[in-house]
Amino acid sequence: MILCPECDTNLDVQEDEVDEGEVVSCPECGTDFEVITTSPLELKAVEAGYVEEDDEPEENEDGDYS
Ligand SMILES: [Zn+2]
């Protein structure tokens, strides 16, 4: 059983059920945690709004019509 680092709520996942890079959410405080390592299990809070693999360059609004 894994406890939320923020509020000690049971995250309802087993250590051997998660993989590195997986994100688990706390049902109590709503914080998302990324699994950094599985042995020993280490969680890192994911910042709100942060999206991994966000590589969408959107800088073509206007201008540069060559
Ligand atoms: Zn929590």
PDB file of the backbone (N, CA, C, O) and the ligand in Angstrom, with CONECT records:
HET     ZN  A 101       1
ATOM      1  N   MET A   1       0.845  -1.185   0.000  1.00  0.00           N
ATOM      2  CA  MET A   1       0.000   0.000   0.000  1.00  0.00           C
ATOM      3  C   MET A   1       0.886   1.243   0.000  1.00  0.00           C
ATOM      4  O   MET A   1       1.937   1.292   0.639  1.00  0.00           O
ATOM      5  N   ILE A   2       0.426   2.224  -0.729  1.00  0.00           N
ATOM      6  CA  ILE A   2       1.196   3.462  -0.854  1.00  0.00           C
ATOM      7  C   ILE A   2       0.397   4.601  -0.237  1.00  0.00           C
ATOM      8  O   ILE A   2      -0.793   4.766  -0.505  1.00  0.00           O
ATOM      9  N   LEU A   3       1.069   5.370   0.585  1.00  0.00           N
ATOM     10  CA  LEU A   3       0.407   6.502   1.198  1.00  0.00           C
ATOM     11  C   LEU A   3       0.770   7.797   0.482  1.00  0.00           C
ATOM     12  O   LEU A   3       1.903   7.984   0.038  1.00  0.00           O
ATOM     13  N   CYS A   4      -0.206   8.679   0.380  1.00  0.00           N
ATOM     14  CA  CYS A   4       0.028   9.980  -0.231  1.00  0.00           C
ATOM     15  C   CYS A   4       1.044  10.754   0.591  1.00  0.00           C
ATOM     16  O   CYS A   4       0.868  10.927   1.796  1.00  0.00           O
ATOM     17  N   PRO A   5       2.107  11.220  -0.054  1.00  0.00           N
ATOM     18  CA  PRO A   5       3.123  11.996   0.678  1.00  0.00           C
ATOM     19  C   PRO A   5       2.566  13.303   1.237  1.00  0.00           C
ATOM     20  O   PRO A   5       3.122  13.881   2.171  1.00  0.00           O
ATOM     21  N   GLU A   6       1.469  13.753   0.656  1.00  0.00           N
ATOM     22  CA  GLU A   6       0.912  15.032   1.078  1.00  0.00           C
ATOM     23  C   GLU A   6      -0.030  14.892   2.270  1.00  0.00           C
ATOM     24  O   GLU A   6       0.037  15.685   3.209  1.00  0.00           O
ATOM     25  N   CYS A   7      -0.897  13.901   2.239  1.00  0.00           N
ATOM     26  CA  CYS A   7      -1.924  13.833   3.273  1.00  0.00           C
ATOM     27  C   CYS A   7      -2.051  12.452   3.906  1.00  0.00           C
ATOM     28  O   CYS A   7      -2.956  12.218   4.707  1.00  0.00           O
ATOM     29  N   ASP A   8      -1.144  11.528   3.550  1.00  0.00           N
ATOM     30  CA  ASP A   8      -1.123  10.195   4.147  1.00  0.00           C
ATOM     31  C   ASP A   8      -2.365   9.360   3.874  1.00  0.00           C
ATOM     32  O   ASP A   8      -2.661   8.409   4.597  1.00  0.00           O
ATOM     33  N   THR A   9      -3.082   9.726   2.830  1.00  0.00           N
ATOM     34  CA  THR A   9      -4.218   8.902   2.428  1.00  0.00           C
ATOM     35  C   THR A   9      -3.708   7.687   1.655  1.00  0.00           C
ATOM     36  O   THR A   9      -2.735   7.776   0.907  1.00  0.00           O
ATOM     37  N   ASN A  10      -4.370   6.571   1.845  1.00  0.00           N
ATOM     38  CA  ASN A  10      -4.014   5.378   1.091  1.00  0.00           C
ATOM     39  C   ASN A  10      -4.338   5.595  -0.386  1.00  0.00           C
ATOM     40  O   ASN A  10      -5.499   5.794  -0.743  1.00  0.00           O
ATOM     41  N   LEU A  11      -3.330   5.557  -1.236  1.00  0.00           N
ATOM     42  CA  LEU A  11      -3.543   5.791  -2.664  1.00  0.00           C
ATOM     43  C   LEU A  11      -4.165   4.583  -3.358  1.00  0.00           C
ATOM     44  O   LEU A  11      -4.480   4.642  -4.546  1.00  0.00           O
ATOM     45  N   ASP A  12      -4.340   3.507  -2.634  1.00  0.00           N
ATOM     46  CA  ASP A  12      -5.035   2.332  -3.153  1.00  0.00           C
ATOM     47  C   ASP A  12      -4.312   1.711  -4.345  1.00  0.00           C
ATOM     48  O   ASP A  12      -4.950   1.179  -5.254  1.00  0.00           O
ATOM     49  N   VAL A  13      -3.002   1.777  -4.340  1.00  0.00           N
ATOM     50  CA  VAL A  13      -2.213   1.065  -5.344  1.00  0.00           C
ATOM     51  C   VAL A  13      -1.108   0.304  -4.627  1.00  0.00           C
ATOM     52  O   VAL A  13      -0.637   0.717  -3.568  1.00  0.00           O
ATOM     53  N   GLN A  14      -0.705  -0.805  -5.216  1.00  0.00           N
ATOM     54  CA  GLN A  14       0.362  -1.595  -4.626  1.00  0.00           C
ATOM     55  C   GLN A  14       1.694  -1.225  -5.278  1.00  0.00           C
ATOM     56  O   GLN A  14       1.751  -0.862  -6.453  1.00  0.00           O
ATOM     57  N   GLU A  15       2.737  -1.323  -4.505  1.00  0.00           N
ATOM     58  CA  GLU A  15       4.047  -0.956  -5.028  1.00  0.00           C
ATOM     59  C   GLU A  15       4.437  -1.770  -6.258  1.00  0.00           C
ATOM     60  O   GLU A  15       5.138  -1.283  -7.146  1.00  0.00           O
ATOM     61  N   ASP A  16       3.975  -3.014  -6.296  1.00  0.00           N
ATOM     62  CA  ASP A  16       4.348  -3.835  -7.447  1.00  0.00           C
ATOM     63  C   ASP A  16       3.356  -3.705  -8.602  1.00  0.00           C
ATOM     64  O   ASP A  16       3.416  -4.457  -9.575  1.00  0.00           O
ATOM     65  N   GLU A  17       2.446  -2.744  -8.478  1.00  0.00           N
ATOM     66  CA  GLU A  17       1.477  -2.535  -9.561  1.00  0.00           C
ATOM     67  C   GLU A  17       1.767  -1.282 -10.379  1.00  0.00           C
ATOM     68  O   GLU A  17       1.086  -0.989 -11.362  1.00  0.00           O
ATOM     69  N   VAL A  18       2.783  -0.559  -9.954  1.00  0.00           N
ATOM     70  CA  VAL A  18       3.087   0.674 -10.678  1.00  0.00           C
ATOM     71  C   VAL A  18       4.441   0.559 -11.365  1.00  0.00           C
ATOM     72  O   VAL A  18       5.325  -0.179 -10.930  1.00  0.00           O
ATOM     73  N   ASP A  19       4.572   1.306 -12.441  1.00  0.00           N
ATOM     74  CA  ASP A  19       5.829   1.331 -13.175  1.00  0.00           C
ATOM     75  C   ASP A  19       6.440   2.725 -13.071  1.00  0.00           C
ATOM     76  O   ASP A  19       5.754   3.708 -12.790  1.00  0.00           O
ATOM     77  N   GLU A  20       7.724   2.780 -13.303  1.00  0.00           N
ATOM     78  CA  GLU A  20       8.380   4.081 -13.305  1.00  0.00           C
ATOM     79  C   GLU A  20       7.761   4.961 -14.385  1.00  0.00           C
ATOM     80  O   GLU A  20       7.538   4.519 -15.512  1.00  0.00           O
ATOM     81  N   GLY A  21       7.491   6.192 -14.031  1.00  0.00           N
ATOM     82  CA  GLY A  21       6.896   7.117 -14.990  1.00  0.00           C
ATOM     83  C   GLY A  21       5.383   7.163 -14.903  1.00  0.00           C
ATOM     84  O   GLY A  21       4.745   8.060 -15.455  1.00  0.00           O
ATOM     85  N   GLU A  22       4.811   6.187 -14.205  1.00  0.00           N
ATOM     86  CA  GLU A  22       3.367   6.159 -14.056  1.00  0.00           C
ATOM     87  C   GLU A  22       2.927   7.270 -13.110  1.00  0.00           C
ATOM     88  O   GLU A  22       3.664   7.658 -12.204  1.00  0.00           O
ATOM     89  N   VAL A  23       1.738   7.766 -13.328  1.00  0.00           N
ATOM     90  CA  VAL A  23       1.218   8.825 -12.472  1.00  0.00           C
ATOM     91  C   VAL A  23       0.016   8.294 -11.699  1.00  0.00           C
ATOM     92  O   VAL A  23      -0.916   7.727 -12.269  1.00  0.00           O
ATOM     93  N   VAL A  24       0.066   8.493 -10.399  1.00  0.00           N
ATOM     94  CA  VAL A  24      -1.055   8.087  -9.553  1.00  0.00           C
ATOM     95  C   VAL A  24      -1.634   9.351  -8.914  1.00  0.00           C
ATOM     96  O   VAL A  24      -0.911  10.287  -8.570  1.00  0.00           O
ATOM     97  N   SER A  25      -2.951   9.348  -8.770  1.00  0.00           N
ATOM     98  CA  SER A  25      -3.609  10.507  -8.207  1.00  0.00           C
ATOM     99  C   SER A  25      -4.146  10.189  -6.823  1.00  0.00           C
ATOM    100  O   SER A  25      -4.667   9.100  -6.580  1.00  0.00           O
ATOM    101  N   CYS A  26      -4.015  11.139  -5.931  1.00  0.00           N
ATOM    102  CA  CYS A  26      -4.561  10.972  -4.592  1.00  0.00           C
ATOM    103  C   CYS A  26      -6.034  11.344  -4.618  1.00  0.00           C
ATOM    104  O   CYS A  26      -6.385  12.452  -5.023  1.00  0.00           O
ATOM    105  N   PRO A  27      -6.900  10.431  -4.189  1.00  0.00           N
ATOM    106  CA  PRO A  27      -8.337  10.721  -4.196  1.00  0.00           C
ATOM    107  C   PRO A  27      -8.733  11.735  -3.136  1.00  0.00           C
ATOM    108  O   PRO A  27      -9.816  12.317  -3.195  1.00  0.00           O
ATOM    109  N   GLU A  28      -7.864  11.941  -2.180  1.00  0.00           N
ATOM    110  CA  GLU A  28      -8.198  12.831  -1.076  1.00  0.00           C
ATOM    111  C   GLU A  28      -7.808  14.286  -1.371  1.00  0.00           C
ATOM    112  O   GLU A  28      -8.643  15.185  -1.270  1.00  0.00           O
ATOM    113  N   CYS A  29      -6.560  14.512  -1.730  1.00  0.00           N
ATOM    114  CA  CYS A  29      -6.113  15.896  -1.926  1.00  0.00           C
ATOM    115  C   CYS A  29      -5.985  16.256  -3.406  1.00  0.00           C
ATOM    116  O   CYS A  29      -5.748  17.411  -3.759  1.00  0.00           O
ATOM    117  N   GLY A  30      -6.149  15.234  -4.274  1.00  0.00           N
ATOM    118  CA  GLY A  30      -6.156  15.535  -5.701  1.00  0.00           C
ATOM    119  C   GLY A  30      -4.787  15.722  -6.322  1.00  0.00           C
ATOM    120  O   GLY A  30      -4.675  16.029  -7.509  1.00  0.00           O
ATOM    121  N   THR A  31      -3.753  15.541  -5.531  1.00  0.00           N
ATOM    122  CA  THR A  31      -2.407  15.711  -6.069  1.00  0.00           C
ATOM    123  C   THR A  31      -2.019  14.513  -6.930  1.00  0.00           C
ATOM    124  O   THR A  31      -2.305  13.369  -6.577  1.00  0.00           O
ATOM    125  N   ASP A  32      -1.376  14.776  -8.045  1.00  0.00           N
ATOM    126  CA  ASP A  32      -0.875  13.708  -8.893  1.00  0.00           C
ATOM    127  C   ASP A  32       0.592  13.467  -8.561  1.00  0.00           C
ATOM    128  O   ASP A  32       1.366  14.403  -8.360  1.00  0.00           O
ATOM    129  N   PHE A  33       0.948  12.195  -8.511  1.00  0.00           N
ATOM    130  CA  PHE A  33       2.335  11.859  -8.212  1.00  0.00           C
ATOM    131  C   PHE A  33       2.901  10.963  -9.292  1.00  0.00           C
ATOM    132  O   PHE A  33       2.288   9.972  -9.689  1.00  0.00           O
ATOM    133  N   GLU A  34       4.080  11.327  -9.758  1.00  0.00           N
ATOM    134  CA  GLU A  34       4.751  10.488 -10.737  1.00  0.00           C
ATOM    135  C   GLU A  34       5.661   9.516 -10.011  1.00  0.00           C
ATOM    136  O   GLU A  34       6.342   9.884  -9.054  1.00  0.00           O
ATOM    137  N   VAL A  35       5.670   8.281 -10.467  1.00  0.00           N
ATOM    138  CA  VAL A  35       6.539   7.272  -9.873  1.00  0.00           C
ATOM    139  C   VAL A  35       7.951   7.468 -10.420  1.00  0.00           C
ATOM    140  O   VAL A  35       8.201   7.278 -11.610  1.00  0.00           O
ATOM    141  N   ILE A  36       8.850   7.843  -9.552  1.00  0.00           N
ATOM    142  CA  ILE A  36      10.228   8.084  -9.970  1.00  0.00           C
ATOM    143  C   ILE A  36      10.992   6.776 -10.017  1.00  0.00           C
ATOM    144  O   ILE A  36      11.616   6.445 -11.025  1.00  0.00           O
ATOM    145  N   THR A  37      10.938   6.041  -8.929  1.00  0.00           N
ATOM    146  CA  THR A  37      11.540   4.714  -8.900  1.00  0.00           C
ATOM    147  C   THR A  37      10.581   3.772  -8.186  1.00  0.00           C
ATOM    148  O   THR A  37       9.750   4.198  -7.384  1.00  0.00           O
ATOM    149  N   THR A  38      10.709   2.496  -8.491  1.00  0.00           N
ATOM    150  CA  THR A  38       9.797   1.527  -7.884  1.00  0.00           C
ATOM    151  C   THR A  38      10.430   0.745  -6.743  1.00  0.00           C
ATOM    152  O   THR A  38       9.722   0.139  -5.938  1.00  0.00           O
ATOM    153  N   SER A  39      11.744   0.752  -6.668  1.00  0.00           N
ATOM    154  CA  SER A  39      12.379   0.041  -5.563  1.00  0.00           C
ATOM    155  C   SER A  39      13.612   0.784  -5.088  1.00  0.00           C
ATOM    156  O   SER A  39      14.665   0.662  -5.714  1.00  0.00           O
ATOM    157  N   PRO A  40      13.530   1.537  -4.027  1.00  0.00           N
ATOM    158  CA  PRO A  40      12.304   1.726  -3.253  1.00  0.00           C
ATOM    159  C   PRO A  40      11.352   2.678  -3.971  1.00  0.00           C
ATOM    160  O   PRO A  40      11.764   3.481  -4.808  1.00  0.00           O
ATOM    161  N   LEU A  41      10.110   2.573  -3.636  1.00  0.00           N
ATOM    162  CA  LEU A  41       9.131   3.423  -4.290  1.00  0.00           C
ATOM    163  C   LEU A  41       9.365   4.884  -3.932  1.00  0.00           C
ATOM    164  O   LEU A  41       9.485   5.256  -2.764  1.00  0.00           O
ATOM    165  N   GLU A  42       9.424   5.684  -4.969  1.00  0.00           N
ATOM    166  CA  GLU A  42       9.617   7.117  -4.737  1.00  0.00           C
ATOM    167  C   GLU A  42       8.658   7.891  -5.614  1.00  0.00           C
ATOM    168  O   GLU A  42       8.601   7.693  -6.827  1.00  0.00           O
ATOM    169  N   LEU A  43       7.910   8.774  -4.984  1.00  0.00           N
ATOM    170  CA  LEU A  43       6.919   9.555  -5.720  1.00  0.00           C
ATOM    171  C   LEU A  43       7.321  11.020  -5.771  1.00  0.00           C
ATOM    172  O   LEU A  43       7.931  11.553  -4.843  1.00  0.00           O
ATOM    173  N   LYS A  44       6.965  11.652  -6.873  1.00  0.00           N
ATOM    174  CA  LYS A  44       7.209  13.088  -6.979  1.00  0.00           C
ATOM    175  C   LYS A  44       5.917  13.762  -7.391  1.00  0.00           C
ATOM    176  O   LYS A  44       5.268  13.342  -8.349  1.00  0.00           O
ATOM    177  N   ALA A  45       5.548  14.796  -6.679  1.00  0.00           N
ATOM    178  CA  ALA A  45       4.315  15.509  -7.002  1.00  0.00           C
ATOM    179  C   ALA A  45       4.428  16.128  -8.392  1.00  0.00           C
ATOM    180  O   ALA A  45       5.437  16.744  -8.737  1.00  0.00           O
ATOM    181  N   VAL A  46       3.378  15.951  -9.171  1.00  0.00           N
ATOM    182  CA  VAL A  46       3.342  16.542 -10.504  1.00  0.00           C
ATOM    183  C   VAL A  46       2.654  17.897 -10.391  1.00  0.00           C
ATOM    184  O   VAL A  46       1.553  18.010  -9.854  1.00  0.00           O
ATOM    185  N   GLU A  47       3.317  18.907 -10.901  1.00  0.00           N
ATOM    186  CA  GLU A  47       2.734  20.242 -10.802  1.00  0.00           C
ATOM    187  C   GLU A  47       1.442  20.333 -11.595  1.00  0.00           C
ATOM    188  O   GLU A  47       1.326  19.761 -12.679  1.00  0.00           O
ATOM    189  N   ALA A  48       0.483  21.046 -11.056  1.00  0.00           N
ATOM    190  CA  ALA A  48      -0.798  21.206 -11.730  1.00  0.00           C
ATOM    191  C   ALA A  48      -0.594  21.861 -13.088  1.00  0.00           C
ATOM    192  O   ALA A  48       0.117  22.858 -13.218  1.00  0.00           O
ATOM    193  N   GLY A  49      -1.223  21.288 -14.078  1.00  0.00           N
ATOM    194  CA  GLY A  49      -1.123  21.873 -15.407  1.00  0.00           C
ATOM    195  C   GLY A  49       0.087  21.404 -16.178  1.00  0.00           C
ATOM    196  O   GLY A  49       0.199  21.630 -17.383  1.00  0.00           O
ATOM    197  N   TYR A  50       0.982  20.757 -15.483  1.00  0.00           N
ATOM    198  CA  TYR A  50       2.167  20.267 -16.177  1.00  0.00           C
ATOM    199  C   TYR A  50       1.833  19.023 -16.988  1.00  0.00           C
ATOM    200  O   TYR A  50       1.287  18.053 -16.462  1.00  0.00           O
ATOM    201  N   VAL A  51       2.163  19.063 -18.260  1.00  0.00           N
ATOM    202  CA  VAL A  51       1.890  17.917 -19.119  1.00  0.00           C
ATOM    203  C   VAL A  51       3.186  17.392 -19.688  1.00  0.00           C
ATOM    204  O   VAL A  51       3.934  18.112 -20.350  1.00  0.00           O
ATOM    205  N   GLU A  52       3.434  16.147 -19.423  1.00  0.00           N
ATOM    206  CA  GLU A  52       4.665  15.568 -19.931  1.00  0.00           C
ATOM    207  C   GLU A  52       4.557  15.356 -21.439  1.00  0.00           C
ATOM    208  O   GLU A  52       3.462  15.174 -21.971  1.00  0.00           O
ATOM    209  N   GLU A  53       5.665  15.380 -22.102  1.00  0.00           N
ATOM    210  CA  GLU A  53       5.705  15.215 -23.546  1.00  0.00           C
ATOM    211  C   GLU A  53       4.870  16.276 -24.245  1.00  0.00           C
ATOM    212  O   GLU A  53       4.183  15.998 -25.228  1.00  0.00           O
ATOM    213  N   ASP A  54       4.939  17.468 -23.736  1.00  0.00           N
ATOM    214  CA  ASP A  54       4.208  18.563 -24.351  1.00  0.00           C
ATOM    215  C   ASP A  54       5.115  19.244 -25.354  1.00  0.00           C
ATOM    216  O   ASP A  54       5.826  20.197 -25.033  1.00  0.00           O
ATOM    217  N   ASP A  55       5.077  18.745 -26.555  1.00  0.00           N
ATOM    218  CA  ASP A  55       5.930  19.351 -27.565  1.00  0.00           C
ATOM    219  C   ASP A  55       5.101  19.784 -28.765  1.00  0.00           C
ATOM    220  O   ASP A  55       5.229  19.249 -29.866  1.00  0.00           O
ATOM    221  N   GLU A  56       4.260  20.755 -28.516  1.00  0.00           N
ATOM    222  CA  GLU A  56       3.462  21.290 -29.601  1.00  0.00           C
ATOM    223  C   GLU A  56       3.792  22.762 -29.794  1.00  0.00           C
ATOM    224  O   GLU A  56       3.191  23.631 -29.161  1.00  0.00           O
ATOM    225  N   PRO A  57       4.724  23.029 -30.646  1.00  0.00           N
ATOM    226  CA  PRO A  57       5.069  24.438 -30.890  1.00  0.00           C
ATOM    227  C   PRO A  57       3.929  25.158 -31.593  1.00  0.00           C
ATOM    228  O   PRO A  57       3.573  24.832 -32.726  1.00  0.00           O
ATOM    229  N   GLU A  58       3.371  26.129 -30.912  1.00  0.00           N
ATOM    230  CA  GLU A  58       2.281  26.882 -31.523  1.00  0.00           C
ATOM    231  C   GLU A  58       2.688  28.350 -31.632  1.00  0.00           C
ATOM    232  O   GLU A  58       2.177  29.219 -30.925  1.00  0.00           O
ATOM    233  N   GLU A  59       3.616  28.586 -32.536  1.00  0.00           N
ATOM    234  CA  GLU A  59       4.081  29.961 -32.686  1.00  0.00           C
ATOM    235  C   GLU A  59       3.861  30.441 -34.105  1.00  0.00           C
ATOM    236  O   GLU A  59       4.608  31.277 -34.613  1.00  0.00           O
ATOM    237  N   ASN A  60       2.827  29.905 -34.743  1.00  0.00           N
ATOM    238  CA  ASN A  60       2.552  30.288 -36.131  1.00  0.00           C
ATOM    239  C   ASN A  60       1.244  31.093 -36.210  1.00  0.00           C
ATOM    240  O   ASN A  60       0.522  31.033 -37.205  1.00  0.00           O
ATOM    241  N   GLU A  61       0.967  31.824 -35.170  1.00  0.00           N
ATOM    242  CA  GLU A  61      -0.282  32.591 -35.151  1.00  0.00           C
ATOM    243  C   GLU A  61      -0.371  33.557 -36.321  1.00  0.00           C
ATOM    244  O   GLU A  61      -1.294  33.465 -37.131  1.00  0.00           O
ATOM    245  N   ASP A  62       0.555  34.461 -36.417  1.00  0.00           N
ATOM    246  CA  ASP A  62       0.540  35.366 -37.562  1.00  0.00           C
ATOM    247  C   ASP A  62       1.949  35.808 -37.902  1.00  0.00           C
ATOM    248  O   ASP A  62       2.879  35.686 -37.104  1.00  0.00           O
ATOM    249  N   GLY A  63       2.072  36.314 -39.087  1.00  0.00           N
ATOM    250  CA  GLY A  63       3.391  36.723 -39.549  1.00  0.00           C
ATOM    251  C   GLY A  63       4.154  35.549 -40.117  1.00  0.00           C
ATOM    252  O   GLY A  63       3.732  34.399 -40.000  1.00  0.00           O
ATOM    253  N   ASP A  64       5.264  35.846 -40.723  1.00  0.00           N
ATOM    254  CA  ASP A  64       6.133  34.831 -41.316  1.00  0.00           C
ATOM    255  C   ASP A  64       5.437  34.037 -42.413  1.00  0.00           C
ATOM    256  O   ASP A  64       5.424  32.806 -42.389  1.00  0.00           O
ATOM    257  N   TYR A  65       4.857  34.758 -43.382  1.00  0.00           N
ATOM    258  CA  TYR A  65       4.266  34.070 -44.521  1.00  0.00           C
ATOM    259  C   TYR A  65       5.242  34.075 -45.681  1.00  0.00           C
ATOM    260  O   TYR A  65       4.883  34.562 -46.753  1.00  0.00           O
ATOM    261  N   SER A  66       6.371  33.599 -45.542  1.00  0.00           N
ATOM    262  CA  SER A  66       7.352  33.624 -46.627  1.00  0.00           C
ATOM    263  C   SER A  66       6.967  32.571 -47.642  1.00  0.00           C
ATOM    264  O   SER A  66       7.652  32.407 -48.652  1.00  0.00           O
TER     265      SER A  66
HETATM  266 ZN    ZN A 101      -3.229  13.250  -0.737  1.00  0.00          ZN2+
END
